[in-house]
Amino acid sequence: MQVAPSVEALPVVGGDLEDTLAAVEARLSALGKALLERDSNAIDTQATELQRALARAVENFSQAARRGALPPPLRQRLMRASSQVAAQRESFARATAALDRAIDVLLPRDASGLYAAHGGAERRLTGGALQA
């Protein structure tokens, strides 16, 4: 019969989890700062780094959870980081929707009523008389 190791028996794992989570938190903070500054290069860099940090965190926390070695304080911090990621994702979604609306105003997708390449207004064949 195997007994799951206690958290105290795995200080290195706890340290690894702490470092992993601290990296995610640092990237979230850096991305938030870049967003406030509207620095597109920094946003791109920090988003990429956050993605890497999250991938490492998922792997490390999954392994720790399988061993039953996930300390409650780290679990709470992970949940806070997860909610920050969700909030930033929602913020991006709203910004994307606003940008899409602005682009639609500037570059309408429906070009009905505009002149066609042959010079006349394009006609729809939705009814009316046929032309010979």
TORPA-4810 file (N, C-alpha, C, O; in nm, 3 decimals):
<nodes>
NODE_1_0.083_-0.117_0.000_0.000_0.000_0.000_0.088_0.124_0.000_0.174_0.140_0.087_M
NODE_2_0.067_0.213_-0.097_0.145_0.336_-0.106_0.071_0.449_-0.039_-0.051_0.461_-0.049_Q
NODE_3_0.146_0.532_0.028_0.090_0.649_0.093_0.139_0.771_0.016_0.257_0.781_-0.016_V
NODE_4_0.049_0.863_-0.013_0.088_0.985_-0.084_0.182_1.065_0.004_0.157_1.079_0.124_A
NODE_5_0.291_1.118_-0.053_0.384_1.195_0.027_0.319_1.324_0.076_0.235_1.383_0.008_P
NODE_6_0.358_1.365_0.195_0.303_1.489_0.249_0.371_1.608_0.184_0.475_1.594_0.119_S
NODE_7_0.311_1.724_0.199_0.368_1.847_0.144_0.505_1.871_0.204_0.597_1.915_0.134_V
NODE_8_0.521_1.842_0.335_0.650_1.863_0.400_0.757_1.772_0.342_0.875_1.809_0.343_E
NODE_9_0.721_1.657_0.291_0.817_1.564_0.234_0.863_1.608_0.095_0.954_1.547_0.039_A
NODE_10_0.801_1.711_0.039_0.834_1.757_-0.095_0.870_1.906_-0.097_0.805_1.982_-0.169_L
NODE_11_0.971_1.949_-0.022_1.000_2.092_-0.020_1.047_2.144_-0.155_1.021_2.259_-0.189_P
NODE_12_1.114_2.062_-0.233_1.162_2.106_-0.363_1.044_2.130_-0.457_1.042_2.228_-0.531_V
NODE_13_0.945_2.039_-0.453_0.828_2.056_-0.537_0.756_2.185_-0.499_0.718_2.262_-0.588_V
NODE_14_0.736_2.210_-0.369_0.671_2.332_-0.326_0.747_2.454_-0.372_0.687_2.553_-0.414_G
NODE_15_0.880_2.449_-0.365_0.963_2.559_-0.413_0.949_2.577_-0.562_0.942_2.690_-0.611_G
NODE_16_0.944_2.467_-0.636_0.924_2.474_-0.781_0.789_2.535_-0.814_0.777_2.617_-0.905_D
NODE_17_0.686_2.494_-0.740_0.553_2.548_-0.762_0.550_2.697_-0.730_0.488_2.776_-0.802_L
NODE_18_0.616_2.735_-0.622_0.624_2.876_-0.584_0.691_2.957_-0.694_0.641_3.063_-0.732_E
NODE_19_0.803_2.908_-0.745_0.875_2.978_-0.852_0.791_2.986_-0.979_0.787_3.089_-1.045_D
NODE_20_0.725_2.877_-1.012_0.640_2.872_-1.131_0.526_2.972_-1.120_0.497_3.045_-1.215_T
NODE_21_0.462_2.974_-1.005_0.350_3.066_-0.985_0.397_3.211_-0.980_0.329_3.300_-1.030_L
NODE_22_0.513_3.234_-0.920_0.568_3.370_-0.915_0.598_3.420_-1.056_0.580_3.538_-1.086_A
NODE_23_0.643_3.330_-1.144_0.670_3.369_-1.283_0.540_3.408_-1.354_0.537_3.505_-1.429_A
NODE_24_0.434_3.332_-1.331_0.304_3.365_-1.392_0.255_3.500_-1.340_0.210_3.584_-1.418_V
NODE_25_0.264_3.520_-1.210_0.220_3.647_-1.152_0.300_3.765_-1.206_0.244_3.871_-1.234_E
NODE_26_0.431_3.745_-1.221_0.516_3.853_-1.275_0.477_3.885_-1.419_0.472_4.002_-1.457_A
NODE_27_0.450_3.782_-1.499_0.411_3.805_-1.638_0.275_3.871_-1.647_0.253_3.957_-1.733_R
NODE_28_0.183_3.833_-1.560_0.051_3.898_-1.558_0.066_4.047_-1.526_0.002_4.132_-1.587_L
NODE_29_0.150_4.076_-1.429_0.174_4.215_-1.391_0.238_4.293_-1.506_0.197_4.406_-1.535_S
NODE_30_0.338_4.233_-1.570_0.407_4.300_-1.681_0.312_4.322_-1.798_0.317_4.426_-1.863_A
NODE_31_0.225_4.225_-1.826_0.128_4.240_-1.934_0.028_4.350_-1.899_-0.008_4.431_-1.985_L
NODE_32_-0.018_4.353_-1.776_-0.110_4.458_-1.734_-0.047_4.596_-1.749_-0.114_4.690_-1.794_G
NODE_33_0.080_4.609_-1.714_0.150_4.737_-1.729_0.161_4.775_-1.876_0.137_4.890_-1.913_K
NODE_34_0.197_4.678_-1.960_0.210_4.705_-2.104_0.075_4.746_-2.163_0.070_4.833_-2.251_A
NODE_35_-0.032_4.685_-2.116_-0.166_4.722_-2.164_-0.201_4.864_-2.124_-0.257_4.940_-2.203_L
NODE_36_-0.169_4.901_-2.001_-0.197_5.038_-1.956_-0.116_5.141_-2.035_-0.164_5.251_-2.063_L
NODE_37_0.006_5.104_-2.070_0.092_5.195_-2.146_0.063_5.190_-2.295_0.115_5.271_-2.372_E
NODE_38_-0.021_5.097_-2.336_-0.056_5.078_-2.478_0.068_5.058_-2.565_0.077_5.110_-2.677_R
NODE_39_0.163_4.982_-2.511_0.288_4.952_-2.580_0.271_4.819_-2.653_0.282_4.712_-2.593_D
NODE_40_0.244_4.826_-2.783_0.211_4.705_-2.859_0.325_4.604_-2.861_0.301_4.483_-2.854_S
NODE_41_0.449_4.651_-2.869_0.562_4.556_-2.867_0.572_4.485_-2.734_0.593_4.364_-2.728_N
NODE_42_0.557_4.560_-2.626_0.563_4.500_-2.493_0.444_4.406_-2.470_0.459_4.301_-2.408_A
NODE_43_0.328_4.444_-2.521_0.210_4.358_-2.507_0.235_4.224_-2.575_0.208_4.119_-2.518_I
NODE_44_0.288_4.229_-2.696_0.317_4.106_-2.769_0.419_4.020_-2.695_0.401_3.899_-2.680_D
NODE_45_0.526_4.083_-2.649_0.632_4.010_-2.577_0.578_3.950_-2.449_0.601_3.832_-2.421_T
NODE_46_0.507_4.031_-2.370_0.458_3.983_-2.241_0.350_3.877_-2.257_0.342_3.784_-2.177_Q
NODE_47_0.267_3.890_-2.359_0.163_3.788_-2.383_0.228_3.654_-2.417_0.183_3.549_-2.372_A
NODE_48_0.333_3.659_-2.498_0.404_3.536_-2.534_0.470_3.474_-2.411_0.463_3.353_-2.390_T
NODE_49_0.534_3.558_-2.331_0.599_3.509_-2.210_0.498_3.456_-2.108_0.523_3.358_-2.039_E
NODE_50_0.383_3.522_-2.100_0.278_3.473_-2.011_0.229_3.337_-2.057_0.205_3.248_-1.975_L
NODE_51_0.214_3.321_-2.186_0.170_3.192_-2.240_0.269_3.081_-2.202_0.229_2.972_-2.164_Q
NODE_52_0.398_3.110_-2.213_0.501_3.012_-2.175_0.495_2.981_-2.026_0.503_2.865_-1.985_R
NODE_53_0.482_3.087_-1.945_0.477_3.068_-1.800_0.354_2.987_-1.761_0.360_2.903_-1.672_A
NODE_54_0.241_3.013_-1.827_0.120_2.938_-1.798_0.134_2.791_-1.837_0.086_2.703_-1.766_L
NODE_55_0.200_2.765_-1.948_0.221_2.626_-1.990_0.307_2.551_-1.886_0.277_2.437_-1.851_A
NODE_56_0.412_2.617_-1.837_0.496_2.555_-1.733_0.415_2.534_-1.606_0.428_2.431_-1.539_R
NODE_57_0.332_2.633_-1.571_0.252_2.622_-1.449_0.153_2.507_-1.459_0.136_2.432_-1.363_A
NODE_58_0.088_2.494_-1.572_-0.009_2.384_-1.590_0.062_2.251_-1.572_0.012_2.162_-1.503_V
NODE_59_0.177_2.236_-1.634_0.253_2.110_-1.623_0.294_2.084_-1.478_0.271_1.975_-1.426_E
NODE_60_0.356_2.182_-1.414_0.405_2.163_-1.277_0.292_2.140_-1.178_0.302_2.052_-1.092_N
NODE_61_0.185_2.217_-1.189_0.075_2.201_-1.096_-0.001_2.071_-1.121_-0.053_2.010_-1.028_F
NODE_62_-0.009_2.028_-1.246_-0.073_1.899_-1.275_0.004_1.785_-1.213_-0.055_1.694_-1.154_S
NODE_63_0.136_1.789_-1.226_0.219_1.685_-1.164_0.205_1.685_-1.013_0.193_1.580_-0.951_Q
NODE_64_0.207_1.803_-0.954_0.194_1.813_-0.808_0.057_1.765_-0.762_0.047_1.698_-0.659_A
NODE_65_-0.046_1.798_-0.837_-0.181_1.756_-0.800_-0.195_1.604_-0.806_-0.262_1.544_-0.723_A
NODE_66_-0.130_1.542_-0.904_-0.136_1.395_-0.914_-0.068_1.329_-0.794_-0.105_1.219_-0.754_R
NODE_67_0.031_1.397_-0.737_0.100_1.344_-0.618_0.033_1.390_-0.490_0.074_1.351_-0.380_R
NODE_68_-0.069_1.473_-0.503_-0.138_1.522_-0.385_-0.057_1.625_-0.308_-0.073_1.639_-0.187_G
NODE_69_0.029_1.697_-0.377_0.121_1.789_-0.310_0.093_1.934_-0.344_0.186_2.011_-0.368_A
NODE_70_-0.032_1.973_-0.347_-0.067_2.110_-0.381_-0.108_2.184_-0.253_-0.221_2.169_-0.206_L
NODE_71_-0.017_2.265_-0.199_-0.049_2.337_-0.075_-0.164_2.436_-0.096_-0.171_2.501_-0.199_P
NODE_72_-0.254_2.446_0.003_-0.369_2.538_-0.011_-0.332_2.683_-0.042_-0.400_2.744_-0.125_P
NODE_73_-0.227_2.742_0.018_-0.195_2.881_-0.019_-0.157_2.896_-0.167_-0.193_2.995_-0.230_P
NODE_74_-0.085_2.799_-0.220_-0.050_2.804_-0.361_-0.174_2.784_-0.448_-0.187_2.846_-0.553_L
NODE_75_-0.264_2.699_-0.404_-0.388_2.676_-0.478_-0.469_2.806_-0.486_-0.526_2.837_-0.590_R
NODE_76_-0.474_2.881_-0.375_-0.547_3.008_-0.374_-0.480_3.110_-0.466_-0.549_3.181_-0.540_Q
NODE_77_-0.347_3.117_-0.463_-0.277_3.209_-0.552_-0.298_3.171_-0.698_-0.313_3.258_-0.783_R
NODE_78_-0.300_3.043_-0.726_-0.324_2.996_-0.862_-0.465_3.035_-0.908_-0.484_3.074_-1.023_L
NODE_79_-0.561_3.025_-0.819_-0.698_3.064_-0.854_-0.705_3.214_-0.881_-0.776_3.257_-0.972_M
NODE_80_-0.633_3.296_-0.802_-0.630_3.440_-0.827_-0.566_3.471_-0.962_-0.615_3.554_-1.037_R
NODE_81_-0.455_3.402_-0.992_-0.389_3.423_-1.121_-0.481_3.382_-1.235_-0.486_3.449_-1.338_A
NODE_82_-0.554_3.274_-1.215_-0.648_3.228_-1.317_-0.757_3.332_-1.341_-0.797_3.354_-1.456_S
NODE_83_-0.806_3.395_-1.235_-0.909_3.496_-1.253_-0.852_3.621_-1.320_-0.923_3.688_-1.394_S
NODE_84_-0.724_3.652_-1.295_-0.661_3.765_-1.364_-0.648_3.736_-1.513_-0.672_3.824_-1.595_Q
NODE_85_-0.611_3.613_-1.547_-0.602_3.575_-1.689_-0.739_3.587_-1.754_-0.751_3.638_-1.865_V
NODE_86_-0.842_3.541_-1.685_-0.978_3.550_-1.740_-1.020_3.696_-1.758_-1.082_3.730_-1.858_A
NODE_87_-0.985_3.782_-1.663_-1.020_3.924_-1.675_-0.947_3.988_-1.792_-1.005_4.067_-1.866_A
NODE_88_-0.819_3.954_-1.809_-0.745_4.010_-1.923_-0.799_3.956_-2.055_-0.805_4.029_-2.154_Q
NODE_89_-0.838_3.830_-2.057_-0.897_3.773_-2.178_-1.027_3.846_-2.213_-1.052_3.876_-2.330_R
NODE_90_-1.108_3.875_-2.113_-1.233_3.948_-2.134_-1.205_4.090_-2.184_-1.274_4.140_-2.272_E
NODE_91_-1.103_4.152_-2.129_-1.064_4.286_-2.172_-1.020_4.285_-2.318_-1.055_4.374_-2.395_S
NODE_92_-0.943_4.184_-2.355_-0.901_4.170_-2.495_-1.021_4.149_-2.586_-1.027_4.205_-2.695_F
NODE_93_-1.115_4.069_-2.542_-1.234_4.042_-2.623_-1.313_4.170_-2.646_-1.360_4.196_-2.757_A
NODE_94_-1.329_4.252_-2.540_-1.401_4.378_-2.556_-1.325_4.473_-2.649_-1.386_4.538_-2.733_R
NODE_95_-1.193_4.479_-2.633_-1.113_4.567_-2.719_-1.119_4.521_-2.864_-1.127_4.604_-2.955_A
NODE_96_-1.116_4.390_-2.886_-1.125_4.337_-3.021_-1.260_4.369_-3.083_-1.268_4.407_-3.200_T
NODE_97_-1.367_4.354_-3.005_-1.501_4.386_-3.057_-1.511_4.534_-3.092_-1.569_4.570_-3.194_A
NODE_98_-1.456_4.620_-3.008_-1.459_4.764_-3.036_-1.379_4.796_-3.162_-1.421_4.877_-3.244_A
NODE_99_-1.265_4.732_-3.177_-1.183_4.753_-3.297_-1.256_4.703_-3.421_-1.254_4.769_-3.525_L
NODE_100_-1.321_4.588_-3.411_-1.398_4.536_-3.525_-1.510_4.632_-3.564_-1.534_4.653_-3.683_D
NODE_101_-1.578_4.690_-3.465_-1.685_4.786_-3.495_-1.628_4.910_-3.564_-1.687_4.962_-3.658_R
NODE_102_-1.513_4.957_-3.517_-1.450_5.075_-3.579_-1.409_5.046_-3.722_-1.426_5.130_-3.810_A
NODE_103_-1.355_4.928_-3.746_-1.315_4.890_-3.882_-1.438_4.878_-3.971_-1.434_4.918_-4.088_I
NODE_104_-1.547_4.824_-3.917_-1.671_4.813_-3.997_-1.724_4.950_-4.037_-1.779_4.966_-4.146_D
NODE_105_-1.707_5.049_-3.950_-1.753_5.184_-3.983_-1.664_5.243_-4.092_-1.713_5.304_-4.187_V
NODE_106_-1.534_5.224_-4.078_-1.440_5.281_-4.175_-1.436_5.206_-4.307_-1.421_5.267_-4.413_L
NODE_107_-1.449_5.074_-4.300_-1.442_4.989_-4.420_-1.562_4.896_-4.420_-1.549_4.779_-4.383_L
NODE_108_-1.679_4.945_-4.462_-1.798_4.860_-4.458_-1.781_4.736_-4.546_-1.723_4.742_-4.654_P
NODE_109_-1.830_4.626_-4.496_-1.820_4.499_-4.570_-1.923_4.492_-4.681_-1.897_4.431_-4.785_R
NODE_110_-2.040_4.553_-4.661_-2.145_4.550_-4.760_-2.126_4.669_-4.854_-2.147_4.784_-4.815_D
NODE_111_-2.086_4.641_-4.974_-2.056_4.748_-5.070_-2.174_4.777_-5.162_-2.154_4.827_-5.273_A
NODE_112_-2.295_4.746_-5.119_-2.411_4.770_-5.205_-2.428_4.921_-5.226_-2.408_5.001_-5.135_S
NODE_113_-2.466_4.956_-5.350_-2.487_5.096_-5.382_-2.361_5.167_-5.427_-2.367_5.282_-5.471_G
NODE_114_-2.248_5.101_-5.418_-2.123_5.161_-5.465_-2.104_5.128_-5.612_-2.163_5.034_-5.663_L
NODE_115_-2.024_5.204_-5.677_-2.000_5.179_-5.818_-1.914_5.054_-5.836_-1.822_5.028_-5.759_Y
NODE_116_-1.946_4.980_-5.940_-1.872_4.859_-5.973_-1.757_4.894_-6.066_-1.744_5.008_-6.110_A
NODE_117_-1.675_4.796_-6.096_-1.558_4.817_-6.181_-1.597_4.865_-6.320_-1.521_4.938_-6.383_A
NODE_118_-1.716_4.827_-6.370_-1.759_4.868_-6.504_-1.827_5.004_-6.505_-1.875_5.048_-6.609_H
NODE_119_-1.833_5.072_-6.391_-1.880_5.210_-6.387_-2.018_5.230_-6.333_-2.045_5.336_-6.276_G
NODE_120_-2.108_5.136_-6.347_-2.244_5.153_-6.298_-2.258_5.097_-6.159_-2.172_5.023_-6.111_G
NODE_121_-2.365_5.131_-6.095_-2.392_5.074_-5.963_-2.427_4.927_-5.980_-2.499_4.890_-6.073_A
NODE_122_-2.378_4.844_-5.890_-2.410_4.701_-5.898_-2.556_4.681_-5.866_-2.611_4.745_-5.776_E
NODE_123_-2.620_4.591_-5.939_-2.761_4.561_-5.917_-2.774_4.421_-5.860_-2.701_4.330_-5.898_R
NODE_124_-2.866_4.407_-5.771_-2.894_4.275_-5.715_-3.006_4.211_-5.798_-3.096_4.279_-5.847_R
NODE_125_-2.997_4.083_-5.811_-3.101_4.010_-5.885_-3.200_3.950_-5.784_-3.215_3.828_-5.775_L
NODE_126_-3.265_4.035_-5.711_-3.358_3.987_-5.609_-3.503_3.999_-5.651_-3.594_3.965_-5.574_T
NODE_127_-3.526_4.047_-5.768_-3.663_4.062_-5.812_-3.672_4.172_-5.915_-3.569_4.227_-5.955_G
NODE_128_-3.791_4.205_-5.959_-3.808_4.309_-6.059_-3.803_4.251_-6.197_-3.811_4.130_-6.215_G
NODE_129_-3.789_4.337_-6.295_-3.789_4.295_-6.434_-3.649_4.254_-6.479_-3.549_4.306_-6.431_A
NODE_130_-3.646_4.161_-6.571_-3.519_4.120_-6.632_-3.482_4.216_-6.742_-3.571_4.264_-6.813_L
NODE_131_-3.358_4.243_-6.758_-3.313_4.329_-6.867_-3.266_4.245_-6.983_-3.207_4.139_-6.963_Q
NODE_132_-3.291_4.292_-7.103_-3.251_4.218_-7.222_-3.115_4.259_-7.270_-3.066_4.206_-7.369_A
</nodes>
